[in-house]
């Protein structure tokens, strides 16, 4: 009996930890949603619990795992120095920092940087990926477990503008998109060893989207959706085997979002897809709305609504079942980061560093507060344990009640 109780306690601890974490780009499920309560009263500015200084350049979003806030950065004349930094989530104190030399090309557009992809974690390891095609695996104490310089195996895999696709973890596999104008591919790496499980040749075109995770509601199996200019393909994360393929094109900047059994794709406006009942290898198109034009920010969805920000900084609420635009709200500025949602509130930051807290109503959206950070923000915020985390090149902030 004692052994059973101990096992149950261990499972419960892991479950609570996973809920409190934000382990990859747009959260554990890569959908931008959080179930935790965060400060929504920004009427006098957001409550800043702490801030920490960062080194070099960095667009990657923070991730939160086991009480640590982990970010990446790149420094040096050619951004050839790669950094992984861990901060205590409670105090903001730097716990550890690790540095590595890039083994691949570091050329990129001045707006972006080598540390653009957001790191990921499986709760036991931290995986940092850089546009130099270097993949670093550390334990939670910062000890190096394995390192892959993918340029060694694929010397022509590069994009002179820089690459920003963030990896995701699913079924003990790290899915890394190295999609570019030359040697373009997506690969699945064993999380324990870094060895290649599978590799897919991909369209030769610059691509800044990130993989999305979809759960089959019938049997609970996971699929990873890989988006490109050609469309979206769903693969088994452990084998790379194709499940279905949507081939009518898609954006190469904002990523799709999954809500239940439906995936909303920035394709010909926005297209809603689900697995076909008669032919599971060909997805069924539920609706397409060409008037919905997301900008750089990825899509997010909650409570029967789809949300997107267009290039004019207008936030739109859309009926998930029909594609009907329900309301729209003009924000301010240009947005590179994607919005995140906690409860009935959406949070996003524009490129000028101004944050917006938006109350999501059925009939209208309302800006309930703003906050000026005063530095360029290109990342997507992270939410964990009652707080919002956001970073610039120079600083990392925690927004939470003191």
Secondary structure, 3 states (H helix, E strand, C coil): CHHHHHHHHHHHHHHHHHHHCECCCCCCCCCCEECCCCCCCCCCCCCEEEEEECCCECCCCCEEECCEEEEEEEECCCCCEEEEEEEECCCCCEEEEEEEECCCCCCCCCCCCCCCCCCEECCCEEEEECCCCEEEEEECCCCEEEEEEHHHHCCCCCCCCCCCCCCEEECCEEEEEECCCCCCEEEEEECCCCCEEEEEECCCCCCCCCCEEEECCCCCCEEEEEEECCEEEEECCCCCCEEEEECCCCCCCCCCEEECCEEEECCCCEEEEECCCCCCCCCEEEEEECCCCCCCCCCEEECCEEEEECCCCEEEEEECCCCCEEEEEECCCCCCCCCEEECCEEEEECCCCEEEEEEECCCCEEEEEEEECCCCCCCCCEEECCEEEEECCCEEEEECCC
